[in-house]
Amino acid sequence: MKRILMGVAGLVLCIAGLSFAGDDDVRTYHGEVADSQCALNVHSLTHSHQEMLKSKSMGGDSASCARYCTTYLGGTFVLSVKKDIYHLDDQDAVRRFAGRRVKVSGTLDPKSKVIHVVNVEAEE
């Protein structure tokens, strides 16, 4: 009886493990490295840097705006993909790509919308 229960428990664990295995697939996401302040509409009505650039208070381009917001306004770097915003767990890896279009490879946690960054490269 114990053997049967142990066998069933082992089978259940294997099936549970397989059902979660697909969530760890490394995928590539294409978008712009933006800051959370602009992308999440904290001080921008258009989910972009356009309003801040017009006022010239945050710099003259998307990169300087993103750097300003992350340095002085408490923002973090995010990946803006059309209307979706993904948080990035490795801020140091994406910092040099601020305001640029990139390819981010990583695994996505769908509940928190965090990409666990494996690699970042500029999009050509």
VMD Tcl script that draws the C-alpha trace (Angstrom):
set ca {
  {0.00 0.00 0.00}
  {2.85 2.35 0.87}
  {4.50 1.63 -2.47}
  {1.33 2.47 -4.36}
  {0.92 5.77 -2.49}
  {4.58 6.66 -3.05}
  {4.24 5.81 -6.75}
  {1.10 7.95 -7.11}
  {2.74 10.83 -5.22}
  {5.81 10.60 -7.49}
  {3.63 10.60 -10.59}
  {1.71 13.66 -9.38}
  {4.97 15.51 -8.71}
  {6.29 14.65 -12.18}
  {3.13 15.88 -13.87}
  {3.16 19.07 -11.77}
  {6.81 19.65 -12.68}
  {6.11 19.24 -16.38}
  {3.21 21.66 -16.28}
  {5.50 24.40 -14.92}
  {8.45 23.61 -17.21}
  {7.02 25.65 -20.09}
  {7.03 28.85 -18.03}
  {10.84 28.95 -17.98}
  {11.26 29.17 -21.76}
  {13.66 31.90 -22.81}
  {11.96 34.18 -25.32}
  {12.96 37.31 -27.17}
  {11.01 40.53 -26.71}
  {11.40 43.54 -29.03}
  {10.74 47.03 -27.75}
  {12.15 50.25 -26.32}
  {13.97 50.55 -23.03}
  {11.94 53.27 -21.36}
  {11.47 54.44 -17.79}
  {8.54 53.42 -15.64}
  {7.55 57.04 -15.00}
  {6.77 57.80 -18.65}
  {5.76 54.30 -19.75}
  {3.31 53.77 -16.88}
  {1.77 57.22 -17.26}
  {3.09 58.69 -13.99}
  {3.79 62.07 -15.61}
  {2.94 61.38 -19.23}
  {-0.49 61.16 -20.82}
  {0.82 59.35 -23.90}
  {2.85 56.57 -22.22}
  {5.94 58.00 -23.91}
  {8.66 60.61 -23.57}
  {7.02 63.03 -26.01}
  {5.46 65.38 -23.45}
  {8.61 65.57 -21.36}
  {10.75 66.21 -24.44}
  {8.50 69.09 -25.54}
  {8.97 70.78 -22.16}
  {12.75 70.13 -22.38}
  {12.76 69.61 -18.62}
  {13.94 65.99 -18.81}
  {16.49 66.25 -21.61}
  {16.48 66.43 -25.36}
  {15.88 62.81 -26.36}
  {14.27 59.59 -25.12}
  {17.53 58.29 -23.66}
  {18.20 61.36 -21.52}
  {14.56 61.45 -20.39}
  {14.70 57.79 -19.31}
  {18.00 58.29 -17.50}
  {16.72 61.43 -15.75}
  {13.54 59.70 -14.56}
  {15.39 56.65 -13.27}
  {18.09 58.70 -11.56}
  {16.07 61.56 -10.05}
  {12.39 60.55 -9.99}
  {12.53 56.99 -8.67}
  {11.70 55.27 -11.94}
  {13.06 51.98 -13.17}
  {13.92 50.83 -16.66}
  {11.12 48.90 -18.36}
  {10.60 47.38 -21.78}
  {7.84 49.10 -23.72}
  {6.35 46.78 -26.35}
  {3.47 48.50 -28.14}
  {0.91 48.92 -25.35}
  {2.53 46.38 -23.00}
  {5.04 47.33 -20.33}
  {7.39 44.74 -18.85}
  {9.55 45.32 -15.79}
  {13.17 44.20 -16.14}
  {14.97 42.47 -13.28}
  {18.51 43.42 -14.37}
  {18.61 47.22 -14.42}
  {22.38 47.34 -14.97}
  {22.11 45.23 -18.14}
  {19.64 47.62 -19.79}
  {20.90 51.00 -18.50}
  {23.17 51.64 -21.51}
  {20.24 50.98 -23.88}
  {17.97 53.66 -22.36}
  {15.70 55.16 -25.02}
  {16.78 52.65 -27.68}
  {15.01 49.78 -29.44}
  {16.35 46.46 -28.21}
  {15.93 42.71 -28.23}
  {15.65 41.36 -24.69}
  {15.99 37.62 -24.18}
  {14.64 36.23 -20.95}
  {11.88 34.46 -19.12}
  {8.62 36.19 -18.30}
  {6.81 35.96 -15.00}
  {3.28 36.56 -16.33}
  {1.77 37.46 -12.96}
  {4.18 40.29 -12.19}
  {5.05 41.09 -15.83}
  {8.76 40.90 -14.97}
  {11.24 39.69 -17.56}
  {14.18 37.89 -15.98}
  {16.84 39.20 -18.35}
  {19.29 36.75 -19.92}
  {20.63 38.98 -22.72}
  {20.06 42.45 -24.20}
  {21.23 43.75 -27.55}
  {20.44 46.77 -29.67}
  {18.00 46.20 -32.49}
  {19.42 47.00 -35.89}
}
mol new
graphics top color blue
foreach p $ca { graphics top sphere $p radius 0.5 }
foreach p [lrange $ca 0 end-1] q [lrange $ca 1 end] { graphics top cylinder $p $q radius 0.2 }
display resetview
